[in-house]
Amino acid sequence: KMRDWARSVHDEMISSQRDLREVAGGLKGLQLERERLTKEVQVDMSCVIEELQAISEEVMGVEHDMEEMRCDIEVFSEQVDELNSVIMRNAKRKVELETACKLKDEMYLHLEEEHRSLRQKTYDITERLAEFERTGDNLANRTVSGSVRQQGHASKGAMRTASCEDVEDTSLDLKIDS
């Protein structure tokens, strides 16, 4: 019985040694797998670190670009403000010029009307003078001479006004022969 038991223990030991060898082989395989995975993880980590560095550099570049864009936007905003100011000044000048042109046109029309009126009065006075010269009416001559004198003063005033307004119309140069 002892022999059987010893053989049984011996068989168990051999079986255990085989199992231990298998376990040792499995452990060695696991160790090799662990080393391989560790190397792969290290390579992957190196790649990840490189990619993170590249991303970090890109982020810094983007931040720099954004700062430049902010500066460009500020400059552009200042230019827009300045342009708006110039536009407003130009619009104001345009309105002022339009108003001045309207006033000039109105003054010119008024002067033309005055000129027509003065021409008509001059014509009427000339006609009356001619008639008075024919009839020899001295009283009428004195009245007409006074009217001619007044008309002469008015026409000089009209010429002065016209020249002040820079109206280049030679028809305003009235000549009255007394």
C-alpha positions in Angstrom: 0.0 0.0 0.0 2.8 2.2 0.7 4.2 1.6 -2.7 1.0 2.4 -4.3 0.7 5.4 -2.2 4.3 6.4 -3.1 3.7 5.7 -6.7 0.5 7.7 -6.6 2.4 10.6 -4.9 5.1 10.2 -7.5 2.6 10.3 -10.3 1.0 13.3 -8.7 4.4 15.0 -8.5 5.1 14.3 -12.1 1.7 15.6 -13.0 2.2 18.6 -10.8 5.6 19.3 -12.4 3.9 19.1 -15.8 1.3 21.5 -14.6 4.0 23.7 -13.1 5.8 23.7 -16.4 2.6 24.5 -18.3 2.0 27.3 -15.8 5.6 28.5 -16.1 5.2 28.4 -19.9 1.9 30.3 -19.6 3.5 32.8 -17.2 6.5 33.2 -19.6 4.0 33.7 -22.5 2.1 36.2 -20.3 5.4 37.9 -19.5 6.3 38.1 -23.2 2.8 39.4 -24.0 3.1 41.9 -21.2 6.5 43.1 -22.5 5.1 43.3 -26.1 2.0 45.3 -24.9 4.2 47.5 -22.8 6.4 48.3 -25.8 3.3 49.0 -27.9 1.9 51.2 -25.2 5.2 53.0 -25.0 5.2 53.5 -28.8 1.6 54.6 -28.7 2.3 56.9 -25.8 5.2 58.4 -27.7 2.9 59.0 -30.7 0.3 60.5 -28.4 2.9 62.8 -26.8 4.1 63.9 -30.3 0.6 64.5 -31.4 -0.2 66.4 -28.2 2.9 68.5 -28.8 1.8 69.1 -32.4 -1.7 70.0 -31.3 -0.2 72.3 -28.6 1.9 74.0 -31.3 -1.2 74.4 -33.5 -3.2 75.8 -30.6 -0.5 78.3 -29.9 -0.4 79.2 -33.7 -4.2 79.5 -33.7 -4.0 81.7 -30.5 -1.4 83.9 -32.2 -3.5 84.1 -35.4 -6.6 85.0 -33.2 -4.6 87.8 -31.5 -3.5 89.1 -34.9 -7.1 88.9 -36.1 -8.2 90.8 -33.0 -5.7 93.5 -33.8 -6.8 93.5 -37.4 -10.4 93.8 -36.3 -9.5 96.7 -34.0 -7.7 98.5 -36.8 -10.6 97.7 -39.2 -13.1 99.0 -36.6 -11.1 102.2 -36.2 -10.9 102.6 -40.0 -14.7 102.0 -40.3 -15.3 104.7 -37.6 -13.0 107.1 -39.4 -14.7 106.3 -42.7 -18.1 106.8 -41.1 -16.9 110.2 -39.8 -15.6 111.2 -43.3 -19.0 110.1 -44.8 -20.9 112.1 -42.3 -18.7 115.2 -42.9 -19.0 114.7 -46.7 -22.8 114.3 -46.3 -22.9 117.5 -44.3 -20.8 119.3 -46.8 -23.0 118.0 -49.6 -26.1 119.4 -47.9 -24.3 122.7 -47.3 -23.2 122.9 -50.9 -26.7 122.0 -52.1 -28.1 124.7 -49.9 -25.5 127.2 -51.1 -26.3 126.2 -54.7 -30.0 126.6 -54.2 -29.4 130.0 -52.6 -27.1 131.0 -55.5 -29.7 129.9 -58.0 -32.4 131.8 -56.2 -30.2 134.9 -56.0 -29.3 134.5 -59.7 -33.0 134.3 -60.6 -33.7 137.2 -58.3 -31.0 139.2 -60.0 -32.2 138.2 -63.5 -35.7 139.4 -62.5 -34.2 142.6 -61.1 -32.2 143.0 -64.3 -35.3 142.5 -66.5 -37.2 145.0 -64.3 -34.4 147.5 -64.6 -34.1 147.1 -68.3 -37.9 147.6 -68.6 -37.7 150.7 -66.4 -34.7 151.9 -68.5 -36.6 151.3 -71.7 -39.7 153.1 -70.3 -37.6 156.0 -69.1 -35.8 156.2 -72.4 -39.1 156.2 -74.2 -40.5 158.9 -71.9 -37.3 161.0 -72.4 -37.7 160.7 -76.1 -41.3 161.7 -75.9 -40.5 164.6 -73.6 -37.7 165.7 -75.9 -40.2 165.8 -78.7 -42.8 167.7 -76.7 -40.3 169.9 -74.9 -41.9 169.4 -71.5 -39.3 170.7 -69.0 -41.3 169.6 -65.9 -41.5 166.1 -67.2 -37.7 166.2 -68.0 -36.9 167.1 -64.4 -39.1 164.2 -63.1 -37.6 161.8 -65.6 -34.0 163.0 -64.8 -34.7 162.2 -61.1 -36.0 158.8 -62.0 -33.0 158.1 -64.2 -30.7 159.1 -61.4 -32.5 156.8 -59.0 -32.5 154.1 -61.5 -28.8 154.6 -62.0 -28.1 154.2 -58.3 -30.3 151.0 -58.2 -28.5 149.5 -61.2 -25.1 150.2 -59.6 -26.3 148.4 -56.4 -27.5 145.5 -58.6 -24.1 145.3 -60.3 -22.4 145.3 -57.0 -24.6 142.6 -55.6 -24.1 140.5 -58.8 -20.3 140.8 -58.6 -20.4 139.9 -54.9 -22.2 136.7 -55.8 -19.7 135.9 -58.6 -22.5 135.8 -61.2 -20.7 136.1 -64.5 -23.5 137.8 -66.5 -22.4 140.8 -68.5 -26.1 141.6 -69.2 -26.2 143.1 -65.7 -23.9 145.9 -66.7 -26.6 148.5 -67.3 -25.7 151.7 -69.0 -28.1 154.6 -68.6 -27.6 157.7 -70.6 -29.0 160.7 -68.9 
